[in-house]
Amino acid sequence: MAEIDETALATLERAGIQPRGGFAEWLTQMAERARLQMEQTPVIGEIGNGEDYKYCKATLAAYRKVKKEAEEGRKSITSQLDAAKKAVMSFTSDSIAPIEDGIEALSKLQREYEDRGRAEKRARLEAWWEESYPQLALCTGEAAEPLVPFSRVFDPDWVKRVGELGRDDKAREAMAELADGIAA
């Protein structure tokens, strides 16, 4: 028989599912019934005649009966566990509902702040690109579009990290290298 997990039994007991002794006793009885059934009607190696076939058929029925009984016991216990789990989940959700509202509100504020910071940094970088490299970034009248619009230069990684939204040096260096490469 498999070892009985004491922690699992304690969990069952706390959930109000069969008394501790009742479950262990039932589990022991099922293991014993399975062992006895195997002793009384052992598995045969082959079916050579009609008698072997009848034995095989009867043995299968007996084995399936033991298995069905064990499965019904397991289903009885797991259905109780499922009901207990649903109750715990419901109680927990109800008890933390106010904090969930707070999380949602603060998350929204955080996203708005981050989005605003990203938009501001992007606008600063675009203005810097246009001021620093007007021959690439601005329409001079000869062309309908800029030679290298900011959207082609912009790297989304520049606004990815919130902690770097106030610093433009890395992005400016990258844009300067790009402009130097184009000039060369």
C-alpha positions as CSV (number, residue, x, y, z in Angstrom):
1,M,0.0,0.0,0.0
2,A,1.2,3.5,-0.7
3,E,2.3,5.6,2.2
4,I,-0.4,7.8,3.7
5,D,0.7,11.5,3.5
6,E,0.0,12.9,7.0
7,T,-0.2,16.5,5.7
8,A,-2.8,15.5,3.1
9,L,-4.8,13.7,5.8
10,A,-4.7,16.8,8.0
11,T,-5.9,18.9,5.1
12,L,-8.8,16.5,4.5
13,E,-9.7,16.7,8.2
14,R,-9.6,20.5,8.3
15,A,-11.8,20.6,5.2
16,G,-14.3,18.4,7.1
17,I,-13.9,15.5,4.8
18,Q,-14.2,12.1,6.5
19,P,-12.6,11.7,9.9
20,R,-8.9,11.0,9.8
21,G,-9.3,7.4,10.9
22,G,-12.1,6.8,8.5
23,F,-10.1,7.8,5.4
24,A,-7.0,5.9,6.5
25,E,-9.2,2.9,7.3
26,W,-11.0,3.0,4.0
27,L,-7.7,3.4,2.1
28,T,-6.3,0.3,4.0
29,Q,-9.4,-1.7,3.2
30,M,-9.2,-0.8,-0.5
31,A,-5.6,-1.8,-0.6
32,E,-6.3,-5.1,1.2
33,R,-9.3,-5.9,-1.1
34,A,-7.1,-5.3,-4.2
35,R,-4.4,-7.5,-2.8
36,L,-6.8,-10.3,-1.9
37,Q,-8.5,-10.1,-5.3
38,M,-5.1,-10.5,-7.0
39,E,-4.3,-13.5,-4.8
40,Q,-7.7,-15.1,-5.3
41,T,-7.8,-14.6,-9.0
42,P,-4.2,-14.1,-10.4
43,V,-3.6,-12.8,-13.9
44,I,-3.0,-15.5,-16.4
45,G,-0.5,-15.4,-19.2
46,E,-2.7,-16.5,-22.1
47,I,-6.1,-17.8,-23.1
48,G,-5.7,-21.4,-24.5
49,N,-9.2,-22.7,-24.2
50,G,-12.8,-21.9,-23.2
51,E,-12.2,-22.4,-19.5
52,D,-9.3,-19.9,-19.6
53,Y,-11.6,-17.4,-21.4
54,K,-14.3,-17.8,-18.8
55,Y,-11.7,-17.3,-16.0
56,C,-10.3,-14.2,-17.8
57,K,-13.8,-12.7,-18.2
58,A,-14.8,-13.4,-14.5
59,T,-11.5,-12.1,-13.3
60,L,-11.8,-8.9,-15.3
61,A,-15.3,-8.4,-13.8
62,A,-14.0,-8.9,-10.3
63,Y,-11.0,-6.5,-10.9
64,R,-13.3,-3.9,-12.4
65,K,-15.7,-4.2,-9.4
66,V,-12.8,-3.4,-7.0
67,K,-11.6,-0.6,-9.1
68,K,-15.1,0.9,-9.5
69,E,-15.6,0.8,-5.7
70,A,-12.2,2.6,-5.2
71,E,-13.1,5.2,-7.9
72,E,-16.5,5.9,-6.3
73,G,-14.7,6.5,-2.9
74,R,-12.2,8.7,-4.6
75,K,-14.9,10.7,-6.4
76,S,-16.8,11.1,-3.1
77,I,-13.8,12.6,-1.4
78,T,-12.7,14.7,-4.4
79,S,-16.2,16.2,-4.8
80,Q,-16.1,17.3,-1.2
81,L,-12.6,18.7,-1.7
82,D,-13.8,20.6,-4.8
83,A,-16.7,22.1,-2.9
84,A,-14.4,23.1,0.0
85,K,-12.0,24.6,-2.6
86,K,-14.8,26.7,-4.2
87,A,-15.9,27.9,-0.8
88,V,-12.3,28.9,0.2
89,M,-11.9,30.7,-3.2
90,S,-15.2,32.5,-2.8
91,F,-14.5,33.6,0.8
92,T,-11.1,34.8,-0.1
93,S,-12.3,36.8,-3.1
94,D,-15.0,38.4,-1.0
95,S,-12.6,39.3,1.8
96,I,-10.0,40.9,-0.4
97,A,-12.5,42.7,-2.7
98,P,-11.6,46.2,-1.3
99,I,-7.9,45.6,-1.9
100,E,-8.7,44.4,-5.4
101,D,-10.4,47.8,-6.1
102,G,-7.3,49.6,-4.7
103,I,-5.0,47.5,-6.9
104,E,-7.1,48.3,-9.9
105,A,-7.2,52.0,-9.2
106,L,-3.4,52.2,-8.4
107,S,-2.6,50.1,-11.5
108,K,-4.5,52.5,-13.7
109,L,-2.7,55.5,-12.2
110,Q,0.6,53.8,-12.7
111,R,-0.1,53.0,-16.3
112,E,-1.3,56.5,-17.0
113,Y,1.9,57.9,-15.4
114,E,4.1,55.5,-17.4
115,D,2.3,56.3,-20.6
116,R,2.5,60.0,-20.0
117,G,6.3,59.7,-19.3
118,R,6.8,57.6,-22.5
119,A,4.9,60.1,-24.6
120,E,6.9,63.0,-23.1
121,K,10.2,61.3,-23.7
122,R,9.3,60.4,-27.2
123,A,8.2,64.1,-27.9
124,R,11.6,65.3,-26.4
125,L,13.6,62.9,-28.5
126,E,11.6,63.8,-31.6
127,A,12.2,67.5,-31.0
128,W,15.9,66.9,-30.4
129,W,16.1,64.9,-33.6
130,E,14.5,67.7,-35.6
131,E,16.6,70.4,-33.9
132,S,19.9,68.5,-34.2
133,Y,19.5,67.1,-37.7
134,P,17.0,69.4,-39.5
135,Q,18.4,68.3,-42.9
136,L,17.3,64.7,-42.2
137,A,14.3,65.3,-40.0
138,L,12.5,68.2,-41.5
139,C,10.9,68.9,-44.9
140,T,12.9,71.7,-46.5
141,G,10.4,72.3,-49.3
142,E,12.2,70.2,-51.8
143,A,10.7,67.0,-50.5
144,A,7.1,66.1,-49.5
145,E,8.5,64.1,-46.5
146,P,11.5,64.3,-44.3
147,L,14.5,62.3,-45.5
148,V,14.6,60.3,-42.3
149,P,11.5,60.8,-40.2
150,F,11.7,60.3,-36.5
151,S,9.4,57.3,-36.7
152,R,12.1,55.4,-38.6
153,V,14.8,56.4,-36.1
154,F,12.8,55.8,-33.0
155,D,13.6,52.6,-31.0
156,P,10.8,51.5,-28.6
157,D,13.4,50.3,-26.2
158,W,14.2,53.9,-25.4
159,V,10.9,54.3,-23.6
160,K,10.6,50.8,-22.2
161,R,12.2,51.2,-18.8
162,V,10.3,53.6,-16.6
163,G,13.4,54.4,-14.6
164,E,15.1,55.8,-17.7
165,L,12.2,58.0,-18.9
166,G,13.9,61.1,-17.6
167,R,17.2,60.4,-19.3
168,D,17.7,60.9,-23.0
169,D,21.5,60.5,-23.3
170,K,21.5,56.9,-24.7
171,A,18.8,57.6,-27.2
172,R,20.5,60.8,-28.3
173,E,23.8,59.0,-28.7
174,A,22.1,56.3,-30.8
175,M,20.5,59.0,-33.0
176,A,23.8,60.8,-33.4
177,E,25.5,57.6,-34.5
178,L,22.7,57.0,-37.0
179,A,23.0,60.5,-38.4
180,D,26.7,60.2,-38.7
181,G,26.3,56.9,-40.5
182,I,23.8,58.5,-42.9
183,A,26.2,61.4,-43.5
184,A,29.1,59.2,-44.1
